[in-house]
Amino acid sequence: MVILCGGKGMRLRPITDTIPKALVTLAGKPIINHIIDKYSEKGINQYLLCIGHKGHMIRAIFKNKSNITFIDSGEDASMLKRIFDTKDYVDENIIVGYCDTIADLDFNDLMNKHKNSGKLLTMVLAEIISPFGIVQHNSNQINSFQEKPVFDYYIGTFVINKKAFQHITPDLLFIESNEGLVNFFQKLVNMKEINSYKYNGKQLTFNTNSEKEAAEKGIIGFYTMREENEDNNNGN
């Protein structure tokens, strides 16, 4: 599995002035540790950590872990460039996730659905209810109104087939930040090469300090759920 943890986490300043975003703690433990611990429970046993900003601090934590490989594309590399630099480590398909997102995914089911789709990429989606009434209009004419409609959104996890790297061109690689990845997704959309995978389980993500506070509370849910499952298995 590829975990993107090279960004600067600008919206989490001042925390990320001294540490990389992947080492921001939730419930006293860095988010990257939560992700690896949780996903290892789910059967993921090899990790490619795409580091950049303050990457030496992440290396120091996992330096003795034989199942972790570091890929450093540089401080200012785009998200797409970091993904592209994993190509020599990918046999056929690989799961990609962000260091600020954790979900209780069934990775075997995700991978099987991806393979069966025959597509170059499978994007994990979840539902979100808009808190607003959504209006479509033309000038002063209201054409439609929906009260708190349900949308599907991308949760920051996808599976990519190695053949997709052939469609990552230099002009996409060096677009700053995540724009190159967005353009790459759109390119595959136009090619009809993106499959969707609906997910309805627990998840959390954060990009700001206020979202971190919510995630701090939410991370407990992952462990509570595990304990409940263990109790059920023990007949309690």
N, C-alpha and C positions, 0 to 999 in steps of 0.2 A: 504494500500500500504506500502511496505517495502522500505525504502531509506537507502542505505549503506553510512554511514558518519563517519566511525571509523578509516579510514586510516590516515597516517601521511603526505601525500601530499609532499613527499620528493622533487619532481621536481619543486615545487612552492616555495621553500625556496628563500629568507629569510622570505617571507610572513607567511609561516606556522610554523615558529619558535615560533610564539606567539599566533596564532589562529589555529583552526582546518580548514581543507580544506572547509568544508561546510559553513564556515563563511567568506570565501574570497568574497569580494564584486564585483559586476558587476553593473555599473551605480548607485553606492552609496548604494546598498542593497545586503545583503548576498545571495549567490546563493541558499541556502536552502530555503530562503524566496521566491525567485522567483519561485522555483519549487513548493512549497506548494500553493502559490497564484494561479499559473497557473493551477495546477492540481485540485485544489478545484473548479475552474471555470468549469473544465471538469467533475465534478461530484464525485471526490474522496473526501470522508469526514472523513476517519480514516487513521492515519499514524503510522507506527512503525519505529522509528528512531534507527538504529543500530549504537550506538556510541562507541567510544574507545578513541583515541588520543584527549586529551583536551575536553572530552565529557561534563565536567561540564559547559563549556561555552555555549554549545548548550542547555543543560538543563535549564540554567539561562534564555535564550531567550524565551523558550516555556513552562516555568514551570506552567503557568496558563492556558494552552490550554488543555481542556478536551478531545480533539480528537487526542491527540498525546501521544503515549506510548514509553518509552525509553527502549531499550534492550542493556545492556552493557556487552559485552563478554570479555572485557579486552583490554588493550593497544596493545597487540601483537597478537590478534586473527586474523586468516585468514578470507578472505572474505566468504569462504564457511562456516566456523564456525559461523560467524555472521548470515548468512542466516539460518543455521540449528537451531540456538537458537530462531528463530521465530516460530518454529513448533507448540508450544502450543497455539499460537494465530491465527493459520490458520484453518478455518473451512473446506474448500475444495480447493479453488484456491486463489492465491494472486499474485499481480503484484509486481515485484522487479525492482528498478531502482538505479542508482548511483547518488551521490550528486554533480557530476560535469557534469551532462548531463540533458538537458531539451529538450523536443520535444512536438510538437502540436498534440499529439496522440488522436484518438477517442477511449477512453478506453472501452466503451461499445462494440464497434465493435471488438476490440482486444480480450476482454474476451469471447464474443460469438464465435468468430472464434476458440479460444483455446478450448472451451468446445466441439464444434462440431468436432474438430479434434480427440478427444479421446486420445490425447497424454499426457504424463506427463509434458511436458514443451513446451512452444511456445516462440520462440526467435524473437525479432523484428529486421528486416534487412532493410538497405537502400542501394542505389546504390552509388558507387564512381567510377569516371573515373581516371584510372591511368595516371599520367603525362608522363609516359615512354613507350617506345616500349618494350614489354615483349617477351623474347626469351626462347624457350626450346631447349636444346641441349644435345648431348651425345658426351663427349670428344670434338673433334674439329668440329663435324658435327652439323650444325643448323637444327633442325627438324621442328620448327615453329616460326613464327614471327607475333605478333599482335601489331599494332600501337594504343596506348592509349585505351586498352580494358576496358570494364565496368565490375566491380565486385560487388558482394553483400557483405556487412559487417555488423557485429553485433553492434548495437548502444548503448548497455548498458542497455537495458530494456527487461525483459522477464516475462512470467506468469508461475508459477509453481503449480502443483497439490500436495496436501499434501502426496499422495502416493509415490511421488518421494523421500521424505525424508528417506524412507526405504532403498534406494540405496546409501545413504551417509554413508560410512563406516569410522571407526576411522582412518584408514590410510590416507584417504582423508582429514579428518577434520584438521589434524595437519600439513599438508604441508604448508609451509610459503607462505605469500602474496596471489596472485590470482591463483597460480598453482593448488591448490586443486580444485578450481572452474572449471578451464580449464579441468582438468582430469575428473571431474564429468560430464561436458558437453560431453566429448568424450565417457564416459561410456554410457550416454543416446543415443548418436549418434549410437553407436554399437548396442544398443537395439532397434534402430529405434523408439525412443520415443520423438524426438524433431520435432515439427511443425514449419514452418516458416511463418512469417507475414511481408509482404512487406509494407514499409512506405515511402511516397514520399514527406512529408511535411517539415516544418521548424524544424530545430534542431540546437543545438550547444553543444559542449563539450570542455573541456580544461584540460590539464595536466601540462603545462609549462607556464612560464611567457609570452612568445610570443603568445601562444595559448589563454591565458587570455586576452591579448590585442585585439585579433580578436573577442573573445566572448563578450568583453565589447561593441563592436560595434554591434554585432549580436543580443544581447538581446533586443535592441530597436525594432528589427523586429517583435518580438512577440507582443509588445504593439501596434505598427503601424498597424499590421494585425487586431488586435482586434478593433481598432478605425475605420478602413476601413469597417469592418463588421457592426459596429454600425451605421456608416453613411448610409450604404446600407439599413439596416433595417429601418432607419428613412426616407428613400426615397430621400436622398441627392445624 
